[in-house]
Amino acid sequence: MAKRFVIIGGGPAGNQAATHAARLGAEVTLVERDIVGGAAHLWDCIPSKAMIATGGALSQINTATGMGITDVSASLDFESLRRRILAIEDKLRTSVSGLLESQGVRIVKGTGRLKSANEIVVDTAEGLVELEADLVLLSTGSRPRVPDWAPLDGARVLTTRDAYPPPELPSHLVVVGSGVTGVEFVHMFSSFGCEVTLIVSRQQVLPQKDPEVAAALEEDFLRRGVHLFKGARAVGIEVEGDAVKVACDDGRVAMGSHALLAIGSLPNSEGLGLGDAGVEERDGYVVVDHNCQSSVPHVYAAGDLSGKLPLSSVAAMQGRKIAEHAMGLHAGPHRHLDYEKAASAIFTVPEIADVGLAEADAFAEGRKIRVTKVPFSANAKALIENDPRGFVKIVSDPATGVVLGGSIVGRNAAELISVIALAVTAGLRVTDIVESLLVHPALAEALADAAE
């Protein structure tokens, strides 16, 4: 008899687990209350990158004079952008649903919860549906965090979910939060021609990133005319007619037409029945081991709910690994997920990407490293593309030459980081990158130059 695998949450983790487990012979049921494909993925990630791509195209067109082109200008058609985003979402949602159905996955539309460790109850439009499971995956994702002092209305005071795209294009957007999501919004709306103010609670944007990387982004923001409130923490928001006032703890006040909150997220674990099933949680996150197993061995958790790296790529890989483990493929030695080797990217212009050991962290640990850096201003392809901003930085072990990490700031950084990510994961040496016969001219040549 096939193992009955019930998955609550149809985001990247749930989708990967469902399709992979079905191929391995499981009888899979996927429960999803909002959108197959994942709300965070299709309502946040994909729309934001589509908007960023439009902003990047605008910037590139309007600066084309540096490439010998004259009389070039472009403006934003906001309604066309809105239709484009909806079309992309619809195409991806249809694609995901089609793949699941082709693998024989049963999709149940509704809100699922654990009745016990082996029983799931789903509240659907037609009534309650009860499911029995041999294996369970919880991948319900997260939602934007909204503090008590923020009068969220979806019109003037927005979360990220309200802004892909927003109800109207802000004339002046105040962004609260200078992490990855916050800086992407700054880039996005400044590219559209909006005035933007960013509330930065620390002394640099992207407080968890390499200071040199953060400095490069701040330089671009200032060039764009972005107002930075450094060392200021938002403590209150007031809406007065068509204006929004964001008060900071140092007495400063940021005025705008709209405010957007980008200050983290909370796990969607309320009402999930964790206690009824005996599943341990901590601060709303399911406690998991290296196999993503909870305190109840046949109940797994993945994605944002697992409290690990909140990245779609990580969630998808967790889902794949869970399916393999649950179906018995990991009975012997195998490679576990190493979250410290996950590549990540920030889709600003210039793009930012990193992987592995960061220079600042190595110094904080007193670890000996070798750091080499090459600017894109020395790269032929960057000069051809008229965008020599940024650099490649590689961190390696001085004794063995093994690549430990790296950072890239510049065009196509999200694509280029894959080379360093492969080197970090596979334990390659800098000489392996140097001796690779790369294309010329190409931005990737900067990787070999930095490795050398």
Sequence and secondary structure as in RCSB ss.txt:
>XXXX:A:sequence
MAKRFVIIGGGPAGNQAATHAARLGAEVTLVERDIVGGAAHLWDCIPSKAMIATGGALSQINTATGMGITDVSAS
LDFESLRRRILAIEDKLRTSVSGLLESQGVRIVKGTGRLKSANEIVVDTAEGLVELEADLVLLSTGSRPRVPDWA
PLDGARVLTTRDAYPPPELPSHLVVVGSGVTGVEFVHMFSSFGCEVTLIVSRQQVLPQKDPEVAAALEEDFLRRG
VHLFKGARAVGIEVEGDAVKVACDDGRVAMGSHALLAIGSLPNSEGLGLGDAGVEERDGYVVVDHNCQSSVPHVY
AAGDLSGKLPLSSVAAMQGRKIAEHAMGLHAGPHRHLDYEKAASAIFTVPEIADVGLAEADAFAEGRKIRVTKVP
FSANAKALIENDPRGFVKIVSDPATGVVLGGSIVGRNAAELISVIALAVTAGLRVTDIVESLLVHPALAEALADA
AE
>XXXX:A:secstr
   EEEEE  SHHHHHHHHHHHHTT EEEEEESS TT HIIIIIIHHHHHHHHHHHHHHHHHTGGGGT  S    
  HHHHHHHHHHHHHHHHHHHHHHHHHTT EEEESEEEEEETTEEEEEETTEEEEEE SEEEE   EEE   TT 
   SSSEEEGGG SS SS  SEEEEE  SHHHHHHHHHHHHTT EEEEEESSSSSSTTS HHHHHHHHHHHHHHT
 EEEET  EEEEEEETTEEEEEETTS EEEESEEEE S EEE  TTS HHHHT  EETTEE   TT B SSTTEE
E GGGGTS   HHHHHHHHHHHHHHHTTTTSS      GGG  EEE SSSEEEEEE  HHHHHHTT   EEEEEE
GGG HHHHHTT    EEEEEE TTT BEEEEEEEETTHHHHHHHHHHHHHHT BHHHHHTS   SS TTHHHHHH
H 
